[in-house]
Amino acid sequence: MEQTVERRVVDLIARTQEIPPETIDLDQSIDQVVPSSLGLVNLFFDLEDEFDLDIRNDINKEKTIREIALDIKQLMNKKN
């Protein structure tokens, strides 16, 4: 079964931040979960690898995790 984009984003954040995925709320802003600028940069690189996209210019730290997943879905649709 294919994982949803939201689930993949949450799982990746959980892995990179070494926190349980169930503690991550999709409506949290990304900078609440990944507080350091370096951590955000690294997360965006990991998201690019995970989804095979160039997202750095399309996602900012003021977004929620749900909004980031939506942005990724839109970028994936544009790519296909």
C-alpha positions as CSV (number, residue, x, y, z in Angstrom):
1,M,0.0,0.0,0.0
2,E,1.3,3.4,-1.0
3,Q,2.0,5.8,1.9
4,T,0.4,9.2,1.7
5,V,2.6,12.2,1.2
6,E,1.6,13.5,4.7
7,R,2.7,10.2,6.3
8,R,6.0,10.2,4.4
9,V,6.7,13.8,5.4
10,V,5.9,13.0,9.1
11,D,8.0,9.8,9.0
12,L,10.9,11.7,7.5
13,I,10.7,14.5,10.1
14,A,10.4,11.9,12.9
15,R,13.6,10.1,11.6
16,T,15.6,13.3,11.1
17,Q,14.6,14.8,14.4
18,E,14.7,11.5,16.3
19,I,11.2,12.0,17.7
20,P,8.2,9.6,17.7
21,P,6.0,10.3,14.6
22,E,2.9,10.2,16.8
23,T,4.1,13.4,18.5
24,I,4.0,15.3,15.2
25,D,0.8,17.2,14.4
26,L,0.2,18.1,10.8
27,D,-1.0,21.5,11.8
28,Q,2.2,22.4,13.6
29,S,4.5,24.9,11.9
30,I,7.6,23.2,10.6
31,D,9.8,25.5,12.7
32,Q,8.1,24.2,15.9
33,V,9.2,20.7,15.0
34,V,12.5,21.6,13.4
35,P,13.7,24.6,15.5
36,S,17.2,25.2,13.9
37,S,17.8,26.8,10.6
38,L,20.4,24.1,9.8
39,G,17.9,21.4,10.6
40,L,15.4,23.0,8.3
41,V,17.9,23.1,5.4
42,N,18.8,19.5,6.0
43,L,15.2,18.5,6.2
44,F,14.4,20.2,2.9
45,F,17.4,18.3,1.3
46,D,16.0,15.1,2.7
47,L,12.5,15.9,1.4
48,E,14.0,16.6,-2.1
49,D,15.6,13.2,-2.0
50,E,12.5,11.4,-0.7
51,F,10.2,12.9,-3.4
52,D,12.8,13.5,-6.1
53,L,11.8,17.2,-6.3
54,D,13.5,20.6,-6.1
55,I,11.5,22.2,-3.3
56,R,13.9,24.7,-1.6
57,N,12.4,27.7,-3.4
58,D,8.8,26.6,-3.0
59,I,8.6,25.9,0.8
60,N,9.3,28.3,3.7
61,K,9.5,27.8,7.4
62,E,6.3,29.6,8.2
63,K,4.2,26.7,6.8
64,T,2.6,23.9,8.6
65,I,3.5,20.3,8.0
66,R,0.2,19.8,6.2
67,E,0.9,22.8,3.9
68,I,4.3,21.4,3.1
69,A,2.8,18.1,2.2
70,L,0.3,19.9,0.0
71,D,3.1,21.9,-1.7
72,I,4.9,18.6,-2.4
73,K,1.8,17.0,-3.9
74,Q,1.4,20.1,-6.2
75,L,5.0,19.9,-7.2
76,M,4.7,16.2,-7.9
77,N,1.6,16.8,-10.1
78,K,3.5,19.5,-12.0
79,K,6.4,17.1,-12.6
80,N,4.1,14.4,-14.0
